[in-house]
């Protein structure tokens, strides 16, 4: 079950990273609308 826990942790970590990246991009587009 250790591999299962590791896979779940990796998946949640990737999900958090993806969400933060999307939020960062949205924040950049909202702060600098003239560049897009």
TIMI-2910 file (N, C-alpha, C, CB; in pm, 1 decimal, decimal comma, always signed):
<rs>
+----------+----------+----------+----------+----------+----------+----------+----------+----------+----------+----------+----------+------+
!      n_x !      n_y !      n_z !     ca_x !     ca_y !     ca_z !      c_x !      c_y !      c_z !     cb_x !     cb_y !     cb_z ! resn !
+----------+----------+----------+----------+----------+----------+----------+----------+----------+----------+----------+----------+------+
!    +82,4 !   -121,0 !     +0,0 !     +0,0 !     +0,0 !     +0,0 !    +85,9 !   +126,2 !     +0,0 !    -93,2 !     +0,5 !   +121,1 !  Unk !
!   +216,4 !   +108,7 !    +21,5 !   +304,1 !   +226,4 !    +22,8 !   +311,9 !   +289,0 !   -116,5 !   +445,8 !   +188,1 !    +72,2 !  Unk !
!   +315,2 !   +202,2 !   -218,5 !   +319,9 !   +255,4 !   -355,7 !   +190,1 !   +328,2 !   -388,9 !   +344,8 !   +141,7 !   -457,8 !  Unk !
!    +78,5 !   +278,2 !   -334,7 !    -50,7 !   +344,0 !   -358,8 !    -52,7 !   +482,5 !   -295,3 !   -166,8 !   +258,4 !   -303,4 !  Unk !
!     -3,3 !   +491,2 !   -171,6 !     +1,7 !   +621,2 !   -103,2 !    +94,8 !   +716,6 !   -177,3 !    +48,4 !   +604,3 !    +43,5 !  Unk !
!   +208,1 !   +663,8 !   -224,7 !   +302,5 !   +747,7 !   -298,9 !   +240,1 !   +798,5 !   -428,2 !   +431,1 !   +669,9 !   -329,6 !  Unk !
!   +165,3 !   +711,5 !   -497,0 !   +100,5 !   +752,3 !   -621,9 !     -5,4 !   +858,7 !   -594,1 !    +36,9 !   +630,4 !   -692,9 !  Unk !
!    -81,4 !   +841,3 !   -486,4 !   -184,4 !   +940,2 !   -452,5 !   -120,8 !  +1073,8 !   -415,7 !   -272,1 !   +889,5 !   -336,2 !  Unk !
!    -10,0 !  +1068,4 !   -340,9 !    +58,8 !  +1192,4 !   -304,0 !   +113,9 !  +1262,1 !   -427,5 !   +172,3 !  +1163,8 !   -204,3 !  Unk !
!   +170,6 !  +1184,9 !   -519,6 !   +224,1 !  +1243,8 !   -642,0 !   +114,2 !  +1305,2 !   -726,2 !   +299,1 !  +1139,6 !   -722,8 !  Unk !
!     -1,5 !  +1237,2 !   -731,5 !   -112,9 !  +1288,5 !   -811,3 !   -166,3 !  +1418,3 !   -751,7 !   -225,5 !  +1184,0 !   -820,7 !  Unk !
!   -183,3 !  +1419,8 !   -619,0 !   -234,1 !  +1541,8 !   -554,9 !   -132,9 !  +1655,5 !   -568,0 !   -265,9 !  +1515,6 !   -405,8 !  Unk !
!     -3,4 !  +1621,7 !   -559,6 !   +101,4 !  +1723,6 !   -574,2 !    +98,0 !  +1782,7 !   -714,3 !   +240,9 !  +1663,6 !   -544,9 !  Unk !
!    +80,6 !  +1695,3 !   -816,5 !    +73,8 !  +1743,2 !   -954,3 !    -51,3 !  +1828,4 !   -973,6 !    +74,7 !  +1624,7 !  -1053,6 !  Unk !
!   -161,2 !  +1788,9 !   -909,4 !   -285,8 !  +1864,9 !   -921,8 !   -269,4 !  +2003,7 !   -860,3 !   -402,8 !  +1789,6 !   -854,0 !  Unk !
!   -205,2 !  +2009,6 !   -743,6 !   -182,8 !  +2139,1 !   -677,6 !    -91,6 !  +2227,0 !   -762,5 !   -121,4 !  +2118,9 !   -536,8 !  Unk !
!    +13,2 !  +2166,6 !   -819,5 !   +105,0 !  +2243,9 !   -903,7 !    +32,1 !  +2297,0 !  -1026,9 !   +226,0 !  +2157,5 !   -946,2 !  Unk !
!    -51,1 !  +2213,5 !  -1088,5 !   -125,2 !  +2256,0 !  -1207,2 !   -222,7 !  +2368,7 !  -1174,5 !   -200,5 !  +2137,8 !  -1267,8 !  Unk !
!   -291,9 !  +2355,7 !  -1061,7 !   -387,6 !  +2459,2 !  -1022,9 !   -317,1 !  +2591,3 !   -993,6 !   -468,0 !  +2414,4 !   -900,5 !  Unk !
!   -204,5 !  +2584,5 !   -924,6 !   -131,2 !  +2707,7 !   -893,4 !    -76,4 !  +2771,7 !  -1020,7 !    -16,2 !  +2678,8 !   -794,7 !  Unk !
!    -35,7 !  +2688,7 !  -1116,7 !    +14,9 !  +2743,1 !  -1242,8 !    -97,2 !  +2812,6 !  -1319,3 !    +77,4 !  +2631,5 !  -1328,9 !  Unk !
!   -216,0 !  +2751,1 !  -1321,8 !   -329,7 !  +2812,2 !  -1391,5 !   -370,4 !  +2942,2 !  -1322,8 !   -449,5 !  +2714,5 !  -1396,5 !  Unk !
!   -373,6 !  +2940,4 !  -1190,4 !   -409,8 !  +3062,1 !  -1116,8 !   -306,9 !  +3171,9 !  -1139,8 !   -422,5 !  +3032,5 !   -966,5 !  Unk !
!   -179,1 !  +3134,8 !  -1144,7 !    -74,9 !  +3233,8 !  -1169,6 !    -88,1 !  +3295,2 !  -1307,8 !    +62,2 !  +3171,0 !  -1154,0 !  Unk !
!   -119,2 !  +3211,0 !  -1406,8 !   -136,0 !  +3262,5 !  -1543,0 !   -256,6 !  +3355,4 !  -1550,9 !   -151,6 !  +3146,6 !  -1643,2 !  Unk !
!   -365,6 !  +3317,2 !  -1484,3 !   -484,5 !  +3403,1 !  -1484,6 !   -454,6 !  +3535,8 !  -1415,6 !   -603,0 !  +3332,3 !  -1415,1 !  Unk !
!   -378,4 !  +3529,9 !  -1306,3 !   -343,8 !  +3652,9 !  -1235,0 !   -256,0 !  +3741,7 !  -1321,7 !   -272,7 !  +3620,9 !  -1102,6 !  Unk !
!   -161,9 !  +3682,1 !  -1394,9 !    -75,7 !  +3760,4 !  -1483,9 !   -158,1 !  +3825,3 !  -1594,9 !    +34,7 !  +3671,3 !  -1544,6 !  Unk !
!   -251,3 !  +3748,8 !  -1652,4 !   -334,3 !  +3803,5 !  -1760,4 !   -426,3 !  +3912,5 !  -1707,2 !   -417,3 !  +3692,0 !  -1827,0 !  Unk !
!   -466,1 !  +3902,5 !  -1578,6 !   -554,5 !  +4004,1 !  -1522,0 !   -475,0 !  +4130,2 !  -1487,8 !   -626,4 !  +3949,8 !  -1396,4 !  Unk !
!   -348,5 !  +4113,3 !  -1446,1 !   -268,5 !  +4230,2 !  -1408,9 !   -213,2 !  +4301,8 !  -1531,6 !   -154,0 !  +4188,6 !  -1317,2 !  Unk !
!   -179,7 !  +4226,6 !  -1636,4 !   -122,2 !  +4287,2 !  -1756,5 !   -208,1 !  +4253,1 !  -1878,4 !    +23,8 !  +4238,9 !  -1777,6 !  Unk !
!   -325,6 !  +4314,8 !  -1890,6 !   -414,7 !  +4281,8 !  -2003,1 !   -365,6 !  +4339,1 !  -2135,5 !   -554,8 !  +4333,1 !  -1975,1 !  Unk !
!   -279,3 !  +4439,8 !  -2130,8 !   -234,2 !  +4503,1 !  -2254,8 !   -136,6 !  +4413,5 !  -2330,1 !   -168,9 !  +4638,2 !  -2225,1 !  Unk !
!    -73,8 !  +4319,2 !  -2261,7 !    +25,9 !  +4233,9 !  -2326,3 !    -38,0 !  +4116,7 !  -2398,7 !   +125,1 !  +4182,7 !  -2223,9 !  Unk !
!   -169,2 !  +4094,3 !  -2376,9 !   -232,9 !  +3977,2 !  -2437,8 !   -341,8 !  +4019,8 !  -2534,8 !   -291,4 !  +3885,1 !  -2329,8 !  Unk !
+----------+----------+----------+----------+----------+----------+----------+----------+----------+----------+----------+----------+------+
</rs>
